[in-house]
Amino acid sequence: MRNEPLNPEDPGEEPPRHEPRNDEPLLYVYAVVRSGSTGPPPGPPPGETLGTGLATVTHRGLTALVEPVPAADFDEAPLRDRLEDLDWLAGVARAHHGVVAAAGRHVTTVPLRLATVCRGERGVRRLLSEGEHRLTATLDRLTGAHEWGVKLYVEEAPARTTSAGGGAPTRAASGRDYLRRRLGDRQARENVDDSAARAARQLHELLVHAAAEAVLHPPQQARLTQGPGRNVFNAAYLVPDEKRREFLDRLPAPEDMPNGLRVEFTGPWVPYSFTRTDTDEEAEG
């Protein structure tokens, strides 16, 4: 997802109609903040970024957090190959999140898509110029709010593989008994899923009243979840800081959850889920 903007249209910033020079450094763009909001946002400790050290590029009230990165990894051709390397991509994601999170602890921050790269400061200014309206509007919308994640899990009952006394696996006395048992298992699972769906709707209706915005994500796959159970509800809420206590008070206590259901919440986070736009999705498509 390398981004190499064309020349800026603002004659006050750079000479017009220059093609990007191939000897200009590649700059990885982590995020955008307001210029001069509290001074340059601090970055993560040295050695936890992708290149030679963080810098900033400013254009019309917007400041991009950038870092020079090696062409061997981030130029157009090698980057396409690198994006197929999941281990390398995971390292980029960790560094990206570290910079964004460090900035987000101090200023309102709009994180950019993973592996957004521009050629030189000219390219970064072009990026800021083309996205000026959207980025400014997003900063205004996110100011004074953070993201909170809420997940609902079904705690699956263990499969019935042993006899009532805990001995050897139970064998069905007949094909009819086997089918009856399978039908009972399926009915029990459907009952749990129906209960989980009702609980998820009620939980979302309760929380959304204390949030400015909400996003429903697909449930996480089992290999990505860190706790026990099957994820059936995965939502993010943009919560104004002054309504944080109200939002947290609306989260049910474990003992108030229906049997077999568990709720988990995380935050506060930089609002990743609320910075995407139609333009982002079209670009990825």
N, C-alpha and C positions, 0 to 999 in steps of 0.2 A: 504494500500500500504506500508506495513512495509518492510524495507530493512534490512536484517541481513546478511551482506557479510561473506564469508568464510575467512579463515586465509590469511594474506598477504603473497605474494610470495617473497618479498624483505627481505632477511635475515638481512639486515642492520637496519631494522626498528623494527621488533618484532621477538621473537623466532618462528621458523617455526613450522607448523603442530600442532598448539594448537587449540582445539575447543573453541568457545566463552564460557565464564563463565556466568552462569545464574545470578550471583550476580553483574555483571557489570551493571552500570546504562544505561538506555535507553536514547539515544541522538537523539533529533529531529534535522535534518539537513535542514537548511533554504536555503543556497546558498553557492556558491564557488567563491572565488576571488583569485587573484594572491597573493602569500605570499610577505609580505614586501612592497606592492605597495605604501601605504601611512601610514603604521602602522595599528593596528587593526581597522576595520571599526566600527564606532559608531552604536549603536543599538537604538531602540525606547525608550521612557521613561519607567521607571520601572512600572511593573504592566500591560504592554501591550504585554507581550509575553506569552508563554505557560507553562513555568516551573520556574526554580529557578534562571535564569539569563544566559545571553549569554556567550559563551566561543568559543575558536577556536581550531581546530585540523589541523596540517600542515603535508603535505607529498609532497616531491619533488617539491617544488615551488607552490603548490596549498594549499589554506587554506579554510577549511569549517567553516561556521558560524553555531554553534550548541548550543543546550540548553538541559540540563537534564530535562526529563519530567516524570510524574508519570506513573508507570506500570499499575495502575488501569484504565487509559485511553488509553495508547499507547502500551501496550503489545499486542501480536498477536491476541489473542481471543477477548479481549474487544475492540480493535481497529476495528475489523470487524463489531462489533455491532454498535460502535460509528459512523462509516461511513454511517450508515443508518439514523442517527439523523441529519436532515438538519440544525436545529438551532445550534447544537454543531459544525457541520462542517463549518457553516458560521463564527463562532467565531474563529475557527482555520484558516480559510482563511484570516480573517482580521489581525490576529497576524502575519501570514506568510507574507502577503503583507507589513505590517508595517516594519518588519525587513528587507525585501528585498529592499524596497524603501529607508529606512534610509541608507543602505549600498550603494545603487546605486547612491545616491547624492554625493558620495565621490570617489568611485572606480568602475571600470568595474565589473559587477556582473552577474553571471549565476544563476538564481533562479532554485531550484530543484522542483520536483513535490510535490504537497501537500501531507503531511503525509508521508514523507520519514524519517524512523526511523532506527537507527543502534544500536547494542548492544555494548556499550563502544567505547573508542577511537580506539581500534583494528578494529572494524567494520567500523568506519568512514575512517580509512586509507585504508582499503580494497576497500571501495567505490571509494576513490580518485585514488587508484592504477588502478582499473579496468577501470575507466573512464578517465584516465590521458590524452590520446591522444585526445579524443573528447572534454573534458573540456578545454584543452589548446588551441585547434583550435577554439573553440567557443569564448573564451576570446579574442583571437587575432582578430577574425572577428567582435566582438562587440565593441572593443576599439574605443573611439572617435565617437560613434554613439548612438542615442536614438530612441525609438519607438514613432511614431505619429499615432493616430487613426483617420480615416475619415469615416463618415457615411452619407448616403443619405436617406432622408425621403420623402415619399409622404404624403402631407397634405390632408387627405380625406375630400371631401365635405360632409356636413351633409345630412342624408337621407331625401328624400322628403316626409315628413309626414304631412305637413300642406297645406292648400290652399294658393293661391296667396295672399290673404289678410291677412294671418297669423292667420286664424281662425281654425276651426275644421279640423281634418285629411281629406285629399282628398280621395274620393272613386272613383275608376274607373267606368266609365259609363257602361262598358261592359267588358266581358272577353277579347275581342279583344283589348280594350284600355289598360287593365292591362298588357297583354302580350307585347304590343307595348312599354309601359313604362319600363317594365323590360328589354326588349331588348335594349332600349336606354341607361338604366343605365349600362348594361353590356358593351355596346360598348364604353361608356364614360370611364369606368374603364380600358378597354383594351387600349384605346388611351393614358391614363395617364401612364399605365405600359410600353407601348412602348416608350413613351417620357422619362420615368425614366431610362429604360434600355440603351437608347442612351446616356443620360446624364452621367450615371455611366461609360460606356465605355470611353467616352471622358475625364471624370474626371480622371479615372485611367491612361489612356495613357498620360495625362498631368503630373500627379504627379510622375509616376514611373521613369521618366527621371531625377528627382532630388533625387532619393532614391537609396541606394545600393541594397536593397531587398524589396520585397512586399509579403504579404500574404493576400489572400481573405478568409475571414471568412463567415460562413452562416449568413444571416440577423438575427438580434435579434428578439425574440418573443416579442409580444406587452407588456406582463407583465414585461419584463426586461428593456424596454426602458424608459428613464426618461422624455423625451420630447414628444410633440404631434406628431402624424403622424405615418405612417407605414414604418418601416425600410426596404429598398430594396437593400442597398449596405453597406457593412461592411468590411473595409480593414485596414490593418496595414502596415506601411512603416518604414523601417530601414533607418534613414536619418543621414548621416555624419554631425557632428556638423558644419563643415565649409560650408555645403550646406543648413543649416536650413533656412536662409533668402530666398534663391531661392525657397525652397519647399513651405514656407508660402506664398510667393508672387504668387505662381501658384494656390493657393486656390481661388475660385471665391467669389466675394462679394455677399451678399444676393440679391442685385438688379440685378445681372447678371444671376441668376438662372432662368430656365424656370418656368412659372407660376405653382404653386402647388408643387414645389420641394424645399426642404431645405437641406443644407449641414451643417454638424457639425464636428468639429475637436477637438481632445484632445491630450495632451502631453506637454512636453516630458516625456516618461515613461522608466523605466527599460525595455529592449526589451524582454518581456516574449514570444512574438509571434515568436521570432527568435532563441530560445534556444532549441526547440524540434528537435529530430533526429529520424531516423528510429529505433534506439535502444529503445528510449522512447516509441514509438508507439507499438513496439513488446512487450515490458514489460507490457504496459497497456492492450494489447490484451490478 
